[in-house]
Amino acid sequence: MSTYLLLVDDDRTFASLAASVLRHEGFRVTLAHSLHDARGAMSREAPDLVVLDRRLPDGDGIDFLPELRAQLPNTPVLMVTAHGDIASAVEAIQAGARDYLSKPVELDDLVLRARRAVADLQLQERLRLAESELGGRRRLSRPHSPKMLAALQMLERIAKAPRSPVLLLGETGVGKEVIARHLHALQGGQGSFVHVNCAALPATMVESELFGHERGAFTDARTARRGLVEVAAGGVLFLDEVGELPLQLQAKLLTFLDKGAFRRLGGTAELSSSARVVTATNRDLTKEVAEGRFREDLYFRLSVFRVDIPPLRERREDLLPLAQSLVAELGAELGRRPVSFSSAARARLERYPFPGNVRELRNVLERALVLEAGPELELAALEPQGTSGPPDVDPDAFVVSGAPRPLQDVERLYVRHVLARLDGRRMEAARVLGLSYPTFLRRLEEE
């Protein structure tokens, strides 16, 4: 989607010429010749960039800046000042303008500064995305299991059809958001990745959040606002828990999927977005359709490409590599030195069913890193609770049962235990225990 620029200048000849040049450079331009006109344009659609003259028929552009910044805090403003008026330029920057242009404005300079402002906006968006990706919760570890490899191979083919919707199915915690972000990366990472948890949105606000609203569409709509469908243009709109969408909004989503077009809440103009819609749910949508809670036509449209994400218990080959990757990431976040898994911990990882899937695995590892101080994690929390007898007792472990005994007796018993483990090799047993051979014999023969 092209950048929407609002040009506010009462010099109609210059404004018309500048608009023509900017449109030729790919900008979508709206002209306003007064502050009144500017307010009206902003109420209809929030601009991505504003070029604002200072001397206007109904006021000073600098006085208008605080109002503009309050309504559009992330929109850069290029202020137009009188030639050589350095004080005005400084005042404009202090009031929140990103840059300034001196009259008479050179059109090449205007285009250059507008492009620079847009480039900075794009850079900020990429940095936000990079920060999200660097969070270990959203990185995909290369799988080894056949089921997961098949799912990723399917995603690689799907990435070649950037408009087609994708439906991700799987249990809670299998990593559907991570898969959606991986698809976004496979597409080249163009545009934004916008995550919407449909279950967390109030029913009265879902339409406004997704498709935006016009000024006056409802009581608190004091200005027009872009929806997340517009924000995700050229990228991915990830609708998590799509089964929670109200029925009345499902029809509007279906229209957008079919045409790529939509209307804001309270608006009449038809807008478009090239965002790919990726949806996810742990519900049985066929059952939801049968019971009238989900539109059948929307289900068929969403499942053009359906990807089933297997639960962790069905991809045991991935468990240990995934756990090692998560421990490294969590350790860095928590400031822990590198740690490994004990043999007992590995066995516990292999046995535990992980009903909460990857999310549960991550939580278990984070808790262990905080509570276990040793160089190896034991993951005792994965032991089944309420079983009879001590779980996983090593048959070769040294155990002293019964009433408390004198230390000398315990040492003698341990010497004999070590000797038995080494098949009666006395010299080797003495070395392992750190005792001289005569001392070893005395401890062995003491009664």
C-alpha positions in Angstrom: 0.0 0.0 0.0 1.4 3.4 -1.0 2.2 6.1 1.7 -0.7 8.4 2.4 0.6 12.1 2.6 -1.4 15.1 3.7 -0.1 18.3 2.2 -1.4 21.5 4.0 -0.5 24.7 2.2 -2.6 27.7 1.1 -0.5 28.4 -2.0 -2.7 26.5 -4.4 -0.3 26.7 -7.3 2.6 25.2 -5.3 0.4 22.7 -3.6 -1.0 21.4 -6.9 2.4 21.1 -8.5 3.9 19.5 -5.4 1.0 17.0 -5.2 1.6 16.0 -8.9 5.3 15.4 -8.3 4.7 13.4 -5.1 2.0 11.3 -6.8 4.5 10.5 -9.6 6.9 9.3 -6.9 4.3 6.8 -5.5 2.7 8.8 -2.7 -1.1 9.0 -2.2 -1.7 12.7 -1.7 -4.6 14.7 -0.2 -4.5 18.5 -0.3 -5.7 20.9 2.4 -5.5 24.7 2.1 -6.3 25.5 5.7 -6.2 24.0 9.2 -10.0 23.4 9.0 -9.5 21.4 5.8 -6.6 19.5 7.4 -8.8 18.5 10.4 -11.4 17.3 8.0 -8.9 15.2 6.0 -7.5 13.7 9.2 -10.9 12.8 10.4 -11.5 10.8 7.2 -8.2 9.0 7.2 -5.1 9.1 9.3 -2.1 10.1 7.1 1.3 8.4 7.2 3.1 11.7 6.7 2.1 15.4 6.9 3.7 18.4 5.1 2.5 21.4 7.1 2.9 25.1 6.1 3.2 27.6 9.0 1.3 30.6 7.6 -2.3 29.5 6.9 -5.5 31.5 6.6 -7.0 30.3 9.9 -4.0 29.9 12.1 -0.3 29.1 12.6 0.9 25.6 11.7 3.2 25.5 14.7 0.2 26.2 17.0 -1.6 23.2 15.3 1.4 20.8 15.9 0.5 19.8 19.5 -3.1 18.9 18.4 -1.7 16.9 15.4 0.9 15.1 17.5 -1.8 14.2 20.2 -4.0 12.6 17.5 -1.2 11.0 15.4 1.8 10.5 17.7 3.7 8.3 15.3 3.1 10.4 12.1 6.1 12.4 11.0 5.5 16.1 10.2 7.6 18.2 7.8 7.2 21.8 8.7 7.4 24.5 6.0 8.9 27.8 7.3 9.8 31.2 5.8 13.2 31.4 4.1 16.0 32.0 6.5 13.7 31.9 9.6 16.0 29.7 11.7 14.0 30.6 14.9 10.8 29.2 13.3 12.6 26.0 12.2 14.0 25.5 15.8 10.5 26.2 17.2 8.9 23.6 14.8 11.4 20.9 15.8 10.9 21.6 19.5 7.1 21.4 19.0 7.4 17.9 17.5 8.1 18.3 13.8 10.5 15.7 12.3 12.1 18.1 9.8 11.6 21.5 8.1 11.7 22.9 4.6 12.5 26.6 3.8 10.4 28.6 1.3 10.6 28.7 -1.6 10.4 24.9 -1.4 12.4 23.0 -4.0 10.4 20.0 -5.2 13.4 17.8 -5.3 14.1 18.6 -1.7 10.5 18.0 -0.7 10.6 14.5 -2.4 13.9 13.7 -0.8 12.8 14.6 2.8 9.5 12.8 2.3 11.3 9.7 1.2 13.6 9.9 4.1 10.7 10.2 6.6 9.1 7.2 5.1 12.3 5.2 5.2 12.7 6.1 8.9 9.1 4.8 9.5 9.9 1.6 7.8 13.2 1.2 9.7 11.4 1.7 13.0 8.8 -1.0 12.0 11.6 -3.4 11.0 13.4 -2.8 14.3 10.2 -3.6 16.2 9.8 -6.8 14.2 13.5 -7.6 14.8 13.0 -7.2 18.6 10.1 -9.5 18.5 12.0 -12.1 16.5 14.9 -12.0 18.9 12.7 -12.9 21.7 13.3 -16.7 22.1 9.5 -17.3 22.3 9.1 -16.7 18.6 12.1 -18.5 17.1 11.6 -21.8 15.2 14.1 -24.5 15.9 14.8 -26.8 13.0 12.8 -29.9 13.6 13.8 -33.6 13.1 10.5 -35.3 13.3 8.8 -36.4 10.0 5.5 -34.8 10.9 7.0 -31.4 11.6 9.3 -31.5 8.6 6.3 -32.2 6.4 4.5 -29.2 7.9 7.4 -26.9 7.2 7.8 -28.2 3.7 4.2 -27.4 3.1 4.7 -23.8 4.4 7.6 -23.3 2.0 5.2 -24.1 -0.9 2.4 -22.0 0.5 4.8 -19.0 0.8 4.8 -18.8 -3.0 1.1 -17.9 -3.0 1.2 -14.7 -0.8 -2.6 -13.8 -0.8 -4.0 -17.2 -0.1 -5.3 -17.7 3.5 -3.8 -20.3 5.8 -5.4 -22.2 8.7 -3.1 -23.5 11.4 -4.6 -26.3 13.6 -3.2 -27.8 16.7 -3.5 -28.2 20.4 -2.9 -25.2 22.8 0.8 -24.5 23.1 2.1 -26.2 20.0 3.6 -23.0 18.7 1.1 -21.8 16.1 2.3 -18.2 16.4 5.9 -19.3 15.8 4.7 -21.1 12.6 2.8 -18.1 11.4 5.9 -15.9 11.9 8.0 -18.5 10.0 5.6 -18.2 7.1 6.0 -14.4 7.2 9.8 -14.9 7.0 9.5 -17.4 4.1 7.6 -14.7 2.2 10.6 -12.4 2.6 9.5 -10.6 5.7 7.8 -7.9 3.7 5.2 -5.8 5.5 4.3 -6.1 9.1 3.4 -9.2 11.1 0.3 -8.3 13.1 -0.9 -10.7 15.8 -4.5 -10.5 17.0 -5.9 -12.7 19.8 -9.5 -12.8 18.9 -10.5 -14.3 22.2 -8.9 -11.2 24.0 -10.9 -8.6 22.1 -14.2 -7.3 23.5 -17.0 -8.2 21.1 -17.9 -4.5 20.7 -14.4 -3.6 19.6 -13.5 -6.4 17.3 -14.7 -4.7 14.1 -13.0 -1.4 14.9 -9.7 -3.1 15.8 -9.6 -5.2 12.6 -11.1 -2.8 10.0 -10.7 0.6 11.6 -13.3 3.3 12.1 -14.2 6.8 10.9 -14.6 9.8 13.0 -17.9 9.7 14.9 -18.6 6.0 14.2 -19.2 5.6 17.9 -19.1 7.7 21.0 -15.3 7.8 21.6 -14.3 7.9 17.9 -12.9 11.4 17.9 -10.7 10.8 14.9 -10.4 8.3 12.1 -8.3 5.2 12.8 -6.7 2.6 10.6 -7.5 -1.0 11.4 -5.0 -3.9 11.8 -6.0 -5.1 8.3 -4.5 -1.9 6.9 -1.5 -2.0 9.2 -0.7 -5.5 8.0 -0.8 -4.5 4.3 1.9 -6.4 2.4 2.6 -8.7 5.4 0.7 -11.2 7.5 -2.4 -10.7 9.7 -2.4 -13.5 12.2 -5.8 -14.1 13.7 -5.3 -16.4 16.7 -8.3 -18.2 18.2 -10.4 -17.3 15.1 -13.2 -19.5 16.3 -14.0 -16.8 18.9 -15.0 -14.2 16.2 -18.6 -13.0 16.5 -20.9 -14.4 13.7 -21.7 -10.9 12.4 -18.0 -10.1 11.9 -17.3 -13.4 10.2 -19.3 -12.2 7.1 -17.1 -9.1 6.8 -13.9 -11.1 7.1 -15.2 -13.4 4.4 -15.8 -10.4 2.1 -12.2 -9.2 2.8 -10.8 -12.7 2.0 -12.7 -12.8 -1.3 -11.9 -9.3 -2.6 -9.1 -7.9 -0.5 -11.5 -5.0 0.1 -13.3 -3.7 3.2 -15.0 -0.6 4.7 -14.1 1.0 8.0 -16.7 1.0 10.8 -19.0 4.0 10.0 -17.4 4.6 6.6 -18.6 4.3 3.0 -15.4 4.3 1.0 -14.1 0.9 0.0 -10.4 0.4 0.9 -8.1 -2.5 0.1 -5.2 -4.4 1.8 -2.8 -7.0 0.5 -2.3 -8.6 3.9 -2.3 -12.4 3.9 -4.7 -13.7 6.6 -3.3 -16.6 8.7 -5.7 -18.0 11.2 -5.3 -20.5 14.1 -7.5 -22.3 16.5 -7.5 -25.3 18.8 -11.2 -25.8 18.3 -12.9 -28.3 16.0 -14.3 -25.9 13.4 -16.3 -28.6 11.7 -18.2 -29.1 14.9 -18.5 -25.3 15.4 -20.0 -25.1 11.8 -22.4 -28.0 12.5 -23.6 -26.3 15.7 -24.1 -22.9 14.0 -21.3 -21.0 15.7 -19.1 -20.6 12.7 -19.9 -19.9 9.1 -19.4 -22.8 6.8 -18.4 -20.6 3.8 -15.8 -18.8 6.0 -14.4 -22.1 7.2 -13.9 -23.3 3.6 -12.3 -20.0 2.6 -9.9 -20.0 5.6 -8.8 -23.6 4.9 -7.6 -23.1 1.4 -4.3 -24.2 2.9 -4.7 -26.2 6.1 -1.6 -27.0 8.2 -1.8 -29.4 11.2 0.8 -28.8 13.8 1.5 -32.0 15.7 1.7 -32.0 19.5 5.0 -32.4 21.2 4.3 -36.0 22.3 4.1 -37.0 18.6 7.5 -35.5 17.7 9.8 -36.9 20.4 12.8 -36.5 18.0 12.4 -32.7 18.4 12.1 -32.7 22.2 15.7 -32.7 23.4 17.1 -30.3 20.7 14.2 -28.0 21.4 14.8 -28.1 25.1 18.5 -27.4 24.6 17.7 -24.4 22.4 15.1 -23.1 24.9 17.6 -23.5 27.8 20.2 -21.5 25.9 17.8 -18.7 25.1 16.3 -18.6 28.6 19.7 -18.8 30.2 20.8 -15.7 28.3 17.6 -13.9 29.3 18.1 -14.8 33.0 21.8 -14.2 33.1 22.6 -17.9 33.9 25.9 -19.5 32.8 25.4 -22.3 30.3 23.9 -25.5 31.8 23.2 -29.0 30.5 20.8 -31.7 31.4 21.7 -34.6 33.7 21.1 -38.1 32.5 18.1 -38.3 34.8 16.7 -35.0 33.4 17.0 -36.4 29.8 15.1 -39.5 30.8 12.4 -37.4 32.4 12.1 -35.3 29.3 11.7 -38.4 27.2 9.0 -39.9 29.5 6.9 -36.8 30.2 3.8 -36.4 27.9 3.8 -32.5 27.9 0.0 -32.0 27.7 0.8 -28.2 27.4 3.2 -28.8 24.5 6.0 -26.3 23.8 4.6 -23.7 26.1 4.7 -26.1 29.0 8.2 -27.2 28.1 9.4 -23.6 28.2 7.7 -22.9 31.5 9.3 -26.0 33.1 12.8 -25.0 31.8 12.4 -21.4 33.0 11.4 -22.6 36.5 14.3 -25.1 36.6 16.8 -22.4 35.6 15.6 -20.2 38.4 15.4 -22.8 41.2 18.2 -25.3 40.3 21.6 -23.7 40.9 23.9 -26.6 39.8 25.7 -27.0 36.5 23.2 -29.6 35.4 19.4 -29.4 35.4 17.6 -32.3 37.0 14.0 -31.4 36.1 12.6 -33.2 39.2 9.3 -31.3 38.6 8.6 -33.7 35.7 8.3 -36.7 38.0 4.8 -38.0 38.3 3.1 -37.1 41.6 1.4 -39.5 44.0 3.2 -42.7 42.8 4.1 -45.3 45.4 7.7 -45.7 46.3 10.6 -43.4 45.2 10.5 -42.9 41.4 13.5 -43.7 39.2 15.7 -45.2 42.0 19.0 -46.2 40.5 19.5 -49.9 41.4 23.3 -49.1 41.8 22.7 -46.2 44.1 24.3 -46.2 47.6 21.4 -46.3 50.1 21.7 -46.5 53.9 18.3 -47.6 55.3 17.1 -48.0 58.8 17.9 -46.0 61.9 20.7 -43.4 61.9 24.2 -45.0 62.1 27.6 -43.8 63.1 29.6 -42.1 60.3 32.4 -44.8 60.6 29.8 -47.5 59.8 28.5 -45.5 56.8 32.1 -45.0 55.5 32.8 -48.7 55.7 29.6 -49.6 53.9 30.4 -47.1 51.2 33.9 -48.6 50.7 32.3 -52.0 50.2 29.7 -50.5 47.9 32.4 -48.9 45.6 34.4 -52.2 45.6 31.3 -54.1 44.5 30.6 -51.6 41.7 34.2 -52.1 40.5 33.9 -55.9 40.5 36.3 -56.4 43.4 39.2 -54.4 41.9 40.8 -53.2 45.2 43.5 -50.9 43.7 41.0 -49.1 41.5 38.5 -48.8 44.3 41.2 -47.2 46.5 42.1 -44.7 43.7 38.4 -43.8 43.1 37.9 -43.2 46.9 41.1 -41.1 47.1 42.6 -43.4 49.8 46.0 -44.9 50.1 45.9 -48.7 49.6 46.7 -49.5 53.3 44.0 -47.1 54.5 41.6 -48.6 52.1 42.3 -52.1 53.4 41.8 -50.9 57.0 38.5 -49.4 56.2 37.4 -52.5 54.4 38.4 -54.8 57.2 37.0 -52.8 60.1 34.2 -54.5 62.0 
